[in-house]
Amino acid sequence: MILDEIRLKDFRCFYGETSISFSEDPEKNVTIIYAENGVGKTTLLNALLWCFYGETTARFEKREDILNYDAKKAGRTVASVEVLFEHNDKNYIAKRFSNINASSGREFVVARIDDGSHIMLDSPDTFINTVIPRDMASHFLFDGEHAEVFLGENNRGSIRSAVRDILGCSLIETAIEDLQAVSNQFRKQIPSTAATKRIEDLSSKLDDLTTQIEAAKTSIAELERKREQTDQQIKDIDTKLRNTSAAKELQSSRDRLNGQLARAQKRQKEYADEVYKWLGENGRFIVSKRIAEETFTFLDEKQHRGRIPSPYNEEFVKDILEAEECICGAKLEPGSRESKKVASLLEKAANQVMRDRVSKVRARLASLKGERAKAPGRLTNAKRRLAEANDEFSTTEAQLAEISEKLKGINFDDIAEREQRRGELREELREIDRKIGSLSTNISVAEREQTKIDHEITELAKQDKQTAIYGRRRNLCEKIKGELEVQLVSEEEQARKVLRSGIRRILQATTRKALNLRMTDDYVISLVNADGTTLPKSSGENQLLGLAFTAALVEFAKLRQNAQDYRLLPGTVAPLVLDSPFGQLDDAYRATTAEFIPKMARQVVLLVSKSQGYEDVLNAVRDHLGAEYLLVRHNKEPQGDRKPESRYFKGKEFRTAIFDAEYDGTEIVEITGP
């Protein structure tokens, strides 16, 4: 997909009809839209998402209020967004309506533009999903401010979802669900026989467990969404406090302490794991003390008496019998009394294997004794480090609580209210995490019980020929389902390899530190130094890593555009729309990242504010810049004592805030000139 134009009519802050024509030139593939916070950057991103899918991002407040307020006051009832785009060398227009007076009707249409004529498509939603599957959309229409937190340790589920979305896993996942349903049907159809009464009871129990697991998974998914929204609300409050002069210093201290708290929490887990690991590795040294000492005593005693190793060597005795001559020179005739007496020594003789075993036992006992002496020191060190981490965590929590109390005490109602709300949200977050943990544990227990019951049903089904038919059919479903699950794991592993390589390449081109990427199989992403030590990431590095991850996803989707695997959805080429991608980057990172962004996708749309460095971004992408727009805020209120706000582009002055205007809303102004 290549975006051509977006047309907005009374959509949210955009009053009346306005539009943006995106650059379609492959060499000048960047369109920049400049705007200050609250003027409409995020609204533009959501306009695209809403037009195509009827949805908005989690950060988009009052998402049901689509119609512009002034338009509504003027008696207008319809808001709409139109997007003109190209796909597979054909031109299309997608349009979504919101009519406050209509309870139903066709809200979304897509037409192919053929020689000026509009040919309506019968299934617009299906068509859009073939252009950019809904699962992939959020990775192309990307909220850059979210990039900073996207790769946090608590968001590994989001990262895995992103990878699976770009892989197009929905086909395999649907097939796995269908096969499970068919398998359950075959289980229920097993006829009534002597063996199946027990099967019926087990099946009923299995159904109950399945229902419990599905209900728990649904609850977890809902809690995860609520967690993301709650977390984002907290971050929004932090941003507002950070930008309020009265609370700025305290919020800055809290940001620093939050980072310190996260690092202390991570060390707590590492050192607690170290204590548990000690128990696994050193427990045997402690419990082996008595048996080791008694064994050593036994070996020493037997050795002292000449019994260990045996005074007779098996190879030596055999040599004497073979030579038929004793070491004293006497003849040992085969079968004679003397020969038999020598041969009887073989019963007590020690061979090389026996001697080796005795040596190994001694060595092992010596190792146990040595490690037992070291073990208490290791435990003491691990407990000391854990105690230090616990102390740091407790101290930091106390300092954070003190800051919170100070913020509540500031004589500004809005700050105190925000801080109060922040505390409530933090408590909600802890309760959500507790519920998710409890549900996850219940799921694990139920799944183990399922496996046990499933195995028993399979064994019982083998006992009767008629029953075995349904058992075989069910087993076939389970086998195919298992193969698809293995295929999914394999595809995910390949995707991780491609993404790791892509992110590393991007970081090498943009970061000032010599850092390596580490992405585990469960999608914990971190930066490590040359020694492999995990390093704490700054806000800027978090955001840069999030952008690098997005770029790698886009590249991976493009690579998979012509994928022939019928089990996975093919990839896609789509525009990359980045809202506020430079928010936490310093000047150096901003410049290097801006230089890289034109390479991230065939078409890039940047929405940036002044705080994110107009000039730095402009200079870095100048050679790729194809179109520029400015969002201008109109206010019906008089200007009063407010200072005029202007920006200069291409030698021209552009007003960014207009007062005594006819409406409250945002105007889109194209920046033209040499």
PyMOL commands that set and color helices and strands:
alter all, ss='L'
color gray80, all
select helices_A, chain A and resi 41-53+69-73+124-131+134-140+144-150+153-167+170-188+196-242+245-287+289-304+314-323+337-347+352-409+413-461+465-510+539-559+587-599+610-612+614-624
alter helices_A, ss='H'
color red, helices_A
select strands_A, chain A and resi 2-11+14-21+30-34+78-87+90-99+108-114+117-120+141-143+516-519+525-528+534-535+576-579+604-608+625-634+646-649+652-655+657-658+665-670
alter strands_A, ss='S'
color yellow, strands_A
deselect
rebuild
show_as cartoon
